[in-house]
Structures are given as structure tokens and as C-alpha cells.
Amino acid sequence: MKTEITIDMDNEAFADAPGDELSRILRNLANEMRRGGDWIDVGDDGNGHRALIDANGNTVGFATLYS
């Protein structure tokens, strides 16, 4: 099993404190995983995908769980 996380930090939410915003997004992902949040399956490959959202509500990346 493998996880890949991709985050585009080229937007306003990262302008003032990029490290703070990145850590907030990763904490949210970790908390969702700990609570057993659903991964959105795409296709028949069995891989799960989760959108990563910045403080302004924009999708800035995805976490993929490869089976």
C-alpha cells in the first residue's frame, strides 16, 4: 500500500504563512484518516482519492491511497 499527497501552494491561502496553511491541511487529512473518513474510489483500480481544501475553500490537491 502507498499514499501520495500532492498540494499546489501557489494561491492566496499560502501567501502569508505557507507552513501554517500546509500543516493545517495535513492535520485535517490526518484527523479524517484517524476518524475513518471515506476515500473516494475512482475507477476500478481500487485506489482511493481525497480532495485537499485550503482555508479559502479551494481544492489545492489530492491525497491518493494506492491499494
C-alpha positions as CSV (number, residue, x, y, z in Angstrom):
1,M,0.0,0.0,0.0
2,K,1.2,3.5,-0.8
3,T,0.0,7.1,-0.2
4,E,0.8,10.0,-2.4
5,I,0.0,13.6,-1.4
6,T,0.1,16.5,-3.9
7,I,-0.6,20.1,-2.9
8,D,-0.4,23.2,-5.1
9,M,0.7,26.1,-2.8
10,D,0.5,28.8,-5.4
11,N,-2.6,30.6,-4.1
12,E,-3.7,33.2,-1.6
13,A,-4.2,30.9,1.3
14,F,-0.4,30.2,1.4
15,A,0.7,33.8,0.8
16,D,1.3,35.0,4.4
17,A,2.3,31.8,6.2
18,P,2.7,28.9,3.8
19,G,4.0,26.5,6.5
20,D,0.9,27.2,8.7
21,E,-1.5,26.5,5.9
22,L,0.3,23.4,4.8
23,S,0.3,22.0,8.3
24,R,-3.4,22.8,8.7
25,I,-4.3,20.9,5.5
26,L,-2.1,17.9,6.6
27,R,-3.6,17.9,10.1
28,N,-7.1,17.9,8.6
29,L,-6.2,14.9,6.4
30,A,-4.6,13.1,9.4
31,N,-7.7,13.7,11.5
32,E,-10.0,12.4,8.8
33,M,-7.9,9.3,8.4
34,R,-7.9,8.7,12.1
35,R,-11.7,9.0,12.2
36,G,-12.0,6.6,9.3
37,G,-13.2,9.1,6.8
38,D,-14.2,7.8,3.4
39,W,-11.8,7.8,0.5
40,I,-13.5,8.4,-2.8
41,D,-12.8,5.5,-5.1
42,V,-12.2,6.4,-8.7
43,G,-12.5,3.7,-11.4
44,D,-11.9,0.0,-10.9
45,D,-8.3,0.4,-9.8
46,G,-9.3,0.3,-6.1
47,N,-7.3,3.4,-5.3
48,G,-8.9,6.0,-3.1
49,H,-8.7,9.7,-3.5
50,R,-9.4,12.6,-1.2
51,A,-9.5,16.3,-2.1
52,L,-7.4,18.7,0.0
53,I,-9.0,22.0,0.7
54,D,-7.3,25.3,1.7
55,A,-8.6,27.8,4.3
56,N,-10.5,29.7,1.5
57,G,-12.4,26.6,0.4
58,N,-10.4,25.9,-2.7
59,T,-9.3,22.4,-3.7
60,V,-5.5,22.6,-3.7
61,G,-4.5,19.0,-4.1
62,F,-5.3,15.4,-3.6
63,A,-4.2,12.5,-1.3
64,T,-4.3,9.1,-3.1
65,L,-4.2,5.8,-1.3
66,Y,-2.9,3.1,-3.6
67,S,-4.1,-0.4,-2.8
